[in-house]
């Protein structure tokens, strides 16, 4: 099973990645919008995607959705979840408001 963490805050990305590593065969990480595009093109199918909505350069998770070939569960994170468009919110399994506790991810873990 594969998971991906996309967050332009390297500390958040590392913490979430380390939390997931014991539970997934592969945990991919991207700490910028462009890195996320590259990773998603190479690995479009993942069991779990944890994606910060607002990314660097004014980009958002909305711009990445078309790159997901198949995502078991999409978890969005945001300091301002009210800024997430309804269509993306409905696609997500959960929206977590930053800061969040890592334990809040447990319901999505294998």
C-alpha positions as CSV (number, residue, x, y, z in Angstrom):
1,X,0.0,0.0,0.0
2,X,1.1,3.5,-0.9
3,X,0.5,6.8,0.7
4,X,1.4,10.4,-0.3
5,X,1.9,13.5,1.9
6,X,1.8,16.8,0.2
7,X,2.5,19.9,2.3
8,X,4.7,22.9,1.6
9,X,5.6,23.1,5.3
10,X,8.5,20.6,5.6
11,X,8.1,20.1,9.3
12,X,4.5,19.0,8.8
13,X,5.4,16.8,5.8
14,X,8.2,15.1,7.8
15,X,6.0,14.5,10.9
16,X,3.1,13.1,9.0
17,X,5.4,10.9,6.8
18,X,7.1,9.5,9.9
19,X,3.8,8.7,11.4
20,X,2.6,6.8,8.3
21,X,5.9,5.0,7.5
22,X,5.4,2.0,9.8
23,X,1.9,1.4,8.3
24,X,2.5,1.6,4.5
25,X,4.8,-0.1,2.1
26,X,5.7,3.3,0.6
27,X,5.1,6.8,1.8
28,X,5.8,9.4,-0.9
29,X,6.3,13.1,0.1
30,X,6.2,16.4,-1.8
31,X,7.0,19.7,-0.1
32,X,6.1,21.9,-3.1
33,X,3.5,22.2,-5.7
34,X,5.9,21.3,-8.5
35,X,7.3,18.3,-6.6
36,X,3.7,17.1,-6.0
37,X,3.0,17.3,-9.7
38,X,6.1,15.2,-10.4
39,X,5.3,12.6,-7.7
40,X,1.7,12.3,-8.7
41,X,2.5,11.8,-12.4
42,X,4.9,9.0,-11.4
43,X,2.6,7.5,-8.8
44,X,-1.1,8.3,-9.6
45,X,-2.6,5.5,-7.5
46,X,-2.3,5.7,-3.7
47,X,-4.3,4.3,-0.8
48,X,-4.2,7.5,1.2
49,X,-3.4,11.1,0.2
50,X,-2.9,13.7,2.8
51,X,-2.8,17.1,1.1
52,X,-2.5,20.6,2.4
53,X,-5.0,22.7,0.5
54,X,-3.0,25.9,0.2
55,X,0.4,25.2,-1.4
56,X,3.4,27.3,-2.3
57,X,3.3,29.9,-5.1
58,X,-0.5,30.5,-4.6
59,X,-1.3,27.0,-5.9
60,X,-4.0,24.8,-4.2
61,X,-4.9,21.2,-4.0
62,X,-7.7,21.8,-6.5
63,X,-5.0,22.0,-9.2
64,X,-3.7,18.6,-8.3
65,X,-7.0,16.6,-8.2
66,X,-6.8,15.8,-11.9
67,X,-3.5,14.0,-11.4
68,X,-4.9,11.5,-8.9
69,X,-5.5,8.3,-11.0
70,X,-7.0,6.6,-8.0
71,X,-7.0,7.6,-4.4
72,X,-8.5,5.3,-1.8
73,X,-8.9,8.2,0.7
74,X,-8.2,11.9,0.4
75,X,-7.6,13.9,3.5
76,X,-7.2,17.7,3.1
77,X,-5.5,19.9,5.7
78,X,-5.9,23.6,6.0
79,X,-5.4,26.5,8.4
80,X,-8.5,28.0,6.8
81,X,-10.8,25.1,5.8
82,X,-13.6,27.5,4.8
83,X,-11.5,28.5,1.8
84,X,-11.7,25.0,0.3
85,X,-14.2,24.8,-2.5
86,X,-17.3,22.6,-1.9
87,X,-16.5,20.3,-4.8
88,X,-13.1,19.4,-3.3
89,X,-14.5,19.2,0.2
90,X,-17.1,16.6,-1.0
91,X,-14.4,14.6,-2.6
92,X,-12.3,14.4,0.6
93,X,-12.8,11.7,3.2
94,X,-12.0,14.3,5.8
95,X,-10.9,17.9,6.2
96,X,-8.5,18.5,9.1
97,X,-8.0,22.0,10.5
98,X,-4.3,22.9,11.2
99,X,-2.9,22.4,13.6
100,X,-4.1,18.9,14.0
101,X,-3.1,15.9,16.1
102,X,-1.5,13.0,14.2
103,X,-3.9,10.7,16.0
104,X,-6.7,12.3,14.0
105,X,-5.3,10.3,11.0
106,X,-5.8,7.0,12.7
107,X,-9.3,6.3,11.3
108,X,-7.7,6.4,7.8
109,X,-4.9,4.0,8.5
110,X,-4.7,0.3,7.6
